[in-house]
Amino acid sequence: MELSAVLTAAPEGGYVAFNPETGTTTQGETVEESLANLREATELYLDEFPLIMPYHPLLTTFEVAQKYA
């Protein structure tokens, strides 16, 4: 099963990894560690709460105007 991962840099260092389909969130010192931790957390989640996805999610980006003070 192919799922999405959103990684953001953590203020204290490393990365926070989030899977929008399940809501699982983890962190790690590197991108690779963050993804490995997210994979493990998501697999554990799916063991308890199977995900039925009849479609593949569409992941995209968008921009918003940023106003400065």
N, C-alpha and C positions, 0 to 999 in steps of 0.2 A: 504494500500500500504506500503510495506516495503522498506525503503530507507537506504542509508549509512550515517554514521556520523564519521568524523575524528576530534578527539579532541587533541589539543596540549596545553601544559602549556604556559600561557602568561608570559612574563618577569616581568610584574608589579603585577602578582598574578592572580589567577583564571585560566580560560580555554577559548580558542577560539574553537568554534565548526563550522565545515564546512560540507556542504552536496554537494558531487561532482556531483550528478545527476542534481541539479538545480543551483548550485553555491551560494546558500544562506550561509551566514556566520553570526555568532552571538558570544556572549561571556557571561560568567557568573562566579560567585565566586566559584561554585562547579561544579562537573560533572553533577549532577542532574539538577541544574539551567541552565547550558549550554545546555543540551539536551532539556529541556523544552522550552528555548528560541529558539533553532533551530527548534523544532517542530512547534512552533507558526509562526516563520518567513517563514518556508517552506510551511505551510498551506496557508498563505496569498499569497505567490508567486504562488502557484498552483491554487488559485482562479482566478488569472489573466492569468496565462500561464499554462494550463493543460499539463501534462506530459504523453506522450504515450510511454509506455515501454513494448514491446512485449517479453522482456527477463528480467531475473534477473541479475543484474551486478555481475561480479566476482571480489571480493575484496581480495587482497593478499598483501604480503610484499616482499621486496627484499633487499639485502645488497649490498653496494658498498665499495670498498677499501678506507680507509681514510688515507691520507698522512699528516704527521706532519711536520711542518717547523723546 
